[in-house]
Amino acid sequence: MRGCLRSPEAFVIFFGLIAASPVLGAERFEGLVEPYLEVKISSGVPGILDEVLVQRGDFVKKDQVLARLQSDVEKATCDLTRAKAEFAARKAKRNQELAKRQMISSNDRDELETEAQILQLELKEMEARLKQRTITSPVDGVVVKRSHSPGEFVQEDVILNLAQIDPLRVEVVVPIKLYGKITVGMRADVEWEALGLGLQRAVVKVVDPVVDAASGTIGIRLELPNPKHELPAGTKCWVRFPIAAERPAPKGDPGRPKTQTP
């Protein structure tokens, strides 16, 4: 090693490579880790809660049933409409044979078929109303708050608060001098000094096109994978972009004479 760095030219090349390294010279900025989505779950129709199937801290999957409203009346109405629709369909089918023999008028046949179609549409409506009384999750996430229990009347009330934490969002504010240097798709390192989680790799998803004139900064949003749910949301972190920090201009080598251009 000593033999390789004896000449002044070798020293200049060696330390020039170190200065050019984006990892060693990269600046870091304080950021905030947030859930990717925060969802307030409420009922689409008013009613009394029959059951709430999750508690705070439970992880849920998309389309998983979270709660149900009392629906005895709606179920009975749906069953009644289904029976009427099935009977009307059988009646219309029997009269098709009579229509072929011209034993009933075309007007009577049309009336029977229309009645069967109307009952089928009413059945679909009742099934949709019954489905509204079952509340499901729109995302994969975790329950962060439960506001109501079985037996309580709800209308537009928030029943549950969910947070999607895979992936996470990282919000960072950087000086305007980095505008154009940080681009969508760029990877950056995220670290938590106090939590000892080590470096995590995030990807830039949004670079705000509008600058905050008062502070001379721009907002950056990154996406941080969190498949095992080990990284905490709602915490501060440090983000390091692979951009070399500005350094003072290197001074000329005093041991070598400056070359003059003729």
VOMIZA-267271 format. One record per residue (C-alpha): x, y, z; residue in three letters. Coordinates in steps of 0.25 Angstrom, whole numbers, padded with zeros to 4 digits, always signed. Example, Ala and Ser with C-alpha at 12.3 -4.5 7.8 and 13.67 -1.06 7.14 Angstrom:
BEGIN
+0049-0018+0031ALA
+0055-0004+0029SER
This chain:
BEGIN
+0000+0000+0000MET
+0011+0010+0004ARG
+0018+0007-0009GLY
+0006+0010-0017CYS
+0004+0024-0011LEU
+0018+0029-0011ARG
+0016+0039-0023SER
+0007+0052-0021PRO
-0001+0048-0033GLU
-0005+0035-0026ALA
-0009+0043-0014PHE
-0018+0052-0022VAL
-0025+0040-0030ILE
-0027+0032-0017PHE
-0034+0044-0009PHE
-0041+0048-0021GLY
-0048+0035-0022LEU
-0052+0036-0007ILE
-0058+0050-0009ALA
-0066+0045-0021ALA
-0073+0034-0013SER
-0088+0037-0012PRO
-0089+0029+0001VAL
-0078+0035+0008LEU
-0081+0049+0004GLY
-0097+0048+0004ALA
-0105+0058+0012GLU
-0116+0053+0022ARG
-0129+0059+0025PHE
-0139+0057+0036GLU
-0152+0050+0031GLY
-0165+0045+0037LEU
-0170+0031+0035VAL
-0185+0030+0033GLU
-0195+0019+0029PRO
-0198+0018+0014TYR
-0212+0019+0016LEU
-0221+0023+0028GLU
-0236+0018+0027VAL
-0248+0022+0035LYS
-0258+0011+0034ILE
-0273+0014+0036SER
-0286+0008+0032SER
-0293+0011+0018GLY
-0306+0010+0025VAL
-0311+0013+0039PRO
-0314+0001+0049GLY
-0310-0006+0062ILE
-0297-0013+0062LEU
-0299-0028+0064ASP
-0284-0031+0065GLU
-0270-0025+0063VAL
-0260-0036+0060LEU
-0247-0029+0062VAL
-0239-0021+0073GLN
-0229-0011+0073ARG
-0216-0017+0069GLY
-0222-0027+0060ASP
-0216-0029+0046PHE
-0227-0030+0035VAL
-0227-0034+0021LYS
-0235-0027+0009LYS
-0249-0031+0009ASP
-0249-0038+0022GLN
-0262-0036+0030VAL
-0260-0026+0041LEU
-0274-0024+0047ALA
-0288-0027+0044ARG
-0301-0019+0047LEU
-0314-0026+0052GLN
-0321-0031+0039SER
-0332-0040+0043ASP
-0343-0032+0036VAL
-0334-0030+0023GLU
-0332-0045+0023LYS
-0346-0049+0024ALA
-0350-0039+0013THR
-0339-0044+0004CYS
-0344-0058+0006ASP
-0359-0054+0003LEU
-0355-0047-0010THR
-0347-0059-0014ARG
-0359-0068-0012ALA
-0367-0059-0020LYS
-0357-0057-0031ALA
-0355-0073-0033GLU
-0370-0075-0033PHE
-0372-0064-0044ALA
-0361-0070-0052ALA
-0368-0084-0051ARG
-0381-0078-0055LYS
-0375-0071-0067ALA
-0369-0084-0072LYS
-0382-0092-0071ARG
-0389-0081-0079ASN
-0379-0082-0090GLN
-0385-0095-0094GLU
-0399-0089-0094LEU
-0394-0078-0102ALA
-0389-0087-0113LYS
-0403-0094-0113ARG
-0409-0080-0114GLN
-0417-0083-0102MET
-0413-0069-0095ILE
-0411-0056-0102SER
-0398-0049-0105SER
-0402-0038-0095ASN
-0404-0048-0084ASP
-0390-0055-0087ARG
-0383-0041-0087ASP
-0389-0038-0074GLU
-0385-0051-0067LEU
-0370-0049-0072GLU
-0370-0035-0068THR
-0374-0038-0054GLU
-0364-0049-0053ALA
-0353-0039-0058GLN
-0357-0029-0048ILE
-0357-0038-0036LEU
-0343-0043-0040GLN
-0338-0028-0040LEU
-0345-0026-0026GLU
-0338-0038-0021LEU
-0324-0032-0026LYS
-0328-0019-0019GLU
-0331-0027-0006MET
-0318-0035-0007GLU
-0310-0022-0009ALA
-0317-0016+0004ARG
-0314-0028+0012LEU
-0299-0028+0007LYS
-0298-0013+0012GLN
-0300-0018+0026ARG
-0287-0026+0026THR
-0275-0017+0028ILE
-0262-0021+0021THR
-0248-0016+0021SER
-0244-0008+0008PRO
-0229-0011+0010VAL
-0218-0020+0017ASP
-0215-0013+0030GLY
-0216-0012+0045VAL
-0227-0007+0054VAL
-0222+0005+0061VAL
-0235+0009+0068LYS
-0249+0003+0071ARG
-0260+0013+0075SER
-0272+0005+0076HIS
-0277-0008+0081SER
-0289-0018+0079PRO
-0302-0012+0083GLY
-0299+0002+0079GLU
-0306+0010+0068PHE
-0298+0015+0057VAL
-0301+0024+0045GLN
-0289+0032+0040GLU
-0281+0029+0052ASP
-0266+0024+0050VAL
-0266+0010+0055ILE
-0252+0006+0053LEU
-0239+0013+0049ASN
-0229+0005+0040LEU
-0215+0008+0036ALA
-0208+0001+0024GLN
-0194-0001+0028ILE
-0188-0009+0016ASP
-0182-0001+0010PRO
-0180+0011+0018LEU
-0178+0026+0014ARG
-0166+0034+0017VAL
-0168+0049+0016GLU
-0156+0058+0015VAL
-0153+0073+0013VAL
-0140+0076+0006VAL
-0134+0089+0001PRO
-0137+0095-0013ILE
-0123+0093-0017LYS
-0126+0078-0018LEU
-0137+0081-0028TYR
-0134+0072-0041GLY
-0124+0064-0033LYS
-0134+0055-0026ILE
-0143+0048-0036THR
-0155+0038-0036VAL
-0150+0024-0035GLY
-0137+0028-0028MET
-0133+0019-0016ARG
-0130+0025-0002ALA
-0125+0019+0011ASP
-0134+0021+0023VAL
-0129+0019+0038GLU
-0134+0021+0052TRP
-0123+0025+0061GLU
-0131+0022+0074ALA
-0138+0009+0070LEU
-0126+0001+0065GLY
-0133-0004+0052LEU
-0122-0003+0043GLY
-0122+0003+0029LEU
-0135+0001+0021GLN
-0136+0004+0006ARG
-0147+0013+0001ALA
-0151+0018-0013VAL
-0155+0032-0017VAL
-0169+0033-0022LYS
-0173+0047-0022VAL
-0164+0060-0024VAL
-0173+0072-0021ASP
-0173+0081-0034PRO
-0176+0093-0025VAL
-0166+0100-0016VAL
-0169+0106-0003ASP
-0164+0120-0005ALA
-0164+0124+0009ALA
-0154+0113+0014SER
-0147+0110+0000GLY
-0150+0095+0001THR
-0157+0084-0006ILE
-0165+0072-0001GLY
-0161+0058-0005ILE
-0169+0045-0002ARG
-0163+0031-0002LEU
-0169+0017-0001GLU
-0163+0008+0009LEU
-0166-0007+0008PRO
-0170-0013+0021ASN
-0175-0028+0018PRO
-0172-0033+0033LYS
-0178-0021+0040HIS
-0165-0019+0047GLU
-0163-0004+0044LEU
-0171+0006+0052PRO
-0180+0017+0046ALA
-0182+0030+0053GLY
-0167+0032+0056THR
-0156+0041+0052LYS
-0144+0036+0043CYS
-0132+0040+0035TRP
-0132+0039+0020VAL
-0119+0039+0012ARG
-0120+0041-0003PHE
-0108+0036-0012PRO
-0104+0050-0015ILE
-0090+0055-0012ALA
-0090+0067-0002ALA
-0085+0080-0007GLU
-0070+0081-0004ARG
-0061+0093-0005PRO
-0053+0094-0018ALA
-0040+0086-0017PRO
-0027+0095-0016LYS
-0016+0094-0026GLY
-0004+0085-0023ASP
+0006+0095-0017PRO
+0018+0086-0021GLY
+0015+0086-0036ARG
+0016+0099-0045PRO
+0003+0103-0051LYS
+0002+0101-0066THR
+0001+0114-0074GLN
-0007+0114-0087THR
+0001+0121-0098PRO
